[in-house]
Amino acid sequence: MIRVLVVEDDPVAADAHRLYVERVPGFAVAAVAHSRAEAVRALDRAPVDLLLLDLYLPDGHGLHLLRSLRAAGHAADVIAVTSARDLSVVREGVSLGVVQYVLKPFTFATLRDRLVRYAEFRAAAGEASGQDEVDRALGALRAPQPSRLPKGLSAPTLEAVTRALRAAPDGLTAAAAGAGLGISRITARRYLEHLVAVGCAARSPHYGQVGRPELHYRWVDRGH
């Protein structure tokens, strides 16, 4: 079993991350820490193989914690779970042993993919027969390339529609999505239909007072 220390200051998020990890075969949560100090105490009590590390902690930055752990001889790998998008922070994390970054918010499927890839990387052992085998071992950590969008759809607009849909617990119509984002109803519907096609959204008829029913879209968490 790969032993994991979850380091997350938000108790609700920490509990969710623990449940996510425990749902992946081959992984076990050794402890949960809500601060830098708690993480240090947890590591002093028992060794772990992997830290699931939030970078914004109440008593210091996660990378400062990681730097002190390396100085103390702790060699656990790290998957950073964070809302930080500063690429200089990403580069610094890589130099300190961060093997994956998972941006918040994320689904169980996203974290599961990263954990499975980490397990594949960790399972590589012995002496490589050549460059190809080294490349395959390192390639296990890389996320798959995003699929190409259908013609006429743009990634920034898709991200905006996705955010709007995820922020609407009761769902949205194409008209409401378009009005909120400053795009036409037809354009909004194309993006919503794409989300349905890739399994991220579901649609159902929404009956109003007059006229034909309008389609209603809601976000689907594929991790559940």
N, C-alpha and C positions, 0 to 999 in steps of 0.2 A: 504493500500500500504506500502511496505517496502521501506523506503527512503535510498538512497545510495549516499555516497560521493565517487567519483572517484578521487584517488590521483595518478597521473602519470606525470612524467616530460616531456616525449616525446609527443608533441601535436598531432601527427598523431595517436599514440597508445592510447592516452587519448580519442580522438574522437571515435576510434574504440571500446574501452571498454564501452563508454557511449552508443553507438548504440547497442552493444551487450546486455547491461543491459536492455535497453528500449524495447528490443524485447521479454523479458521474462515476461509473465503475472504476475501481483502482485508486480512488482518492478518499481520504479521511481527514476531517477537521480535527487537528490536535488541540487548538485553542482559538478563542476570539479575543482580540484586544481592541479597546476603543481609544487608545492614545499611544504615543511613543513610549512612555514609561511602562505601560502595561505590556507592550510588545517585547520590550527588553526583559521584563520579569518572566514572561511566558517562555522566551528563548533560553533563559537561564535554568528554567525548570526542566525543559525537555527539548531535544533537538528536533528540527523540522526540515523538510526537503524543499518547501516552496512557501513563499509569502504572497498572499493576495493583498496588495498594499495600496491603500488610499494615500494620495500624496498630500492632502490637506488635513492635518491632524491638529487638535487643539493645543498641543504643547510642542509643535515644531513641524517642519516640512518632512514629508516621507523620505525624500532623498537625503536629508540630514540624518535621519534614523539609519538609512541604509549605509551611509558613509561610516557612521560610528560602529555599525555591526561588522562591516568589513575590517575595520581597524582592530576589532576585538576577536577576529578570526572566524566569524560566522560566514559560512560559505553557501547558505541556502539561495536557490534561485528566486527570482521575483517576477510576478506579473503585476504590473501597475494597473489599478482600477481607479480611474480619475476623470474629472471633467477638464483637466489641464490640456490645452492644445498648443502650447508653446513648444516649437520644435527644438529649441535650445534645451528645454527641460528633458525632452525625449532623448536627445544626444547624451546629455549628462547621465540620464538613467541607464542608457546602454553601457556606458563606461563603468557603471557600478554593478552591472550584472542583471539589469532588467531585461528579461527575455521576450516579454510581450507587453503590449499596452491595450487595455480595453477601455474605451471611452464611455462614460455615463451619459445618458441612461442606456442600458443594454438588456437584451433578453437572455433567458437561460441558454438558448441555442448558441448565442454568440460566445458566452463564457465556456460552454461545453466544447465548442470547436477549439478554442484556445487551449483548454486543458488536455484534450485528446492529442492535439499536436505536440504539446509539451511532453506528454507521456511517450509519444513516438520518438521524440528527440532524446529523451532520457534513456530509452531502451536501447539506443544504439551503443554497442560495446565492441571491444576487440580492436584490431588494427585494420584501418581502411586499406582496401586493395588498390585504390587510386583516387584521383581527383573526383571522379563521378560519385564515388561512395561518400566522400566528404561533403560534396555538394548536396547529395540527397539527405544526409543527416541534418545539415543546416537548413535545408529547404523545408523540413518538417515544421519549423517554427513559423514559416511565412504563411500569412493568411491567403486564401485563394483570391485570385484577381476578380474584381467585381465584373459581373456580366455586363455586356454592352447594352445600353438602353435602346429601345425601339426608335426608329427614325422620327425626328420631330420632338423628342423629349429631351430635356436638359437636366443634368444632375442637380444644379442649384434649385430649380423649381421643384423637382421631385423631393428634395430635402425639405423645402418649405411646406409642401403639401403634406408630407409625412409628419412633420412637427405639428401642423395644425390638426391633423387627424388624431394623433396620439394625445393631444391636449384636450380633445373633446370626448369625455367619457361616454356621452350619449350618442356619439357619432355625428356625421355631417352629411348634408346633401351637397351635390356639386355646386348648386347656386350659392349656398352658404360658404363653402370653401373658396369659391371664386371671389365673392364679395370681400371676404376677410383678407385675401391675398392680393387683390387688385388685378385679377386675371378673369377671363371670361368663364362662364359656366361650362361651355364646351371644352375649353382647355383644362379646367379643373377636373372635368369628368374623365378626360383621357388619362390624366395622371392617377386618378382614383381607380380607374379600371386596370391600369398597369399594376397597382398595388394588390388588387384582387387577383390578377393573373399570377403573381409571384407568391401568393399565399399570405401577404401581410395585411390584407383587409378583406372584409366580407360585406356583401351588399344585400339589402332587403327592400321591398317596396314600402314607401312612406306615404300613408294616405292623408291627404289634406281635406279641406272642407269642400273644395270644388275641383273639377278637372281630373285628369289622370293622376295616378299615384307617382310620386317622384322617388327615385332610388335613394336609399339612405345607406351611407358607408360607415363602417366602424373598424377601428384598428383590431388586429388579431395578433396576440403575442404567441408566436410559433413555438416558444419554449414551454408552453403549458398545454 
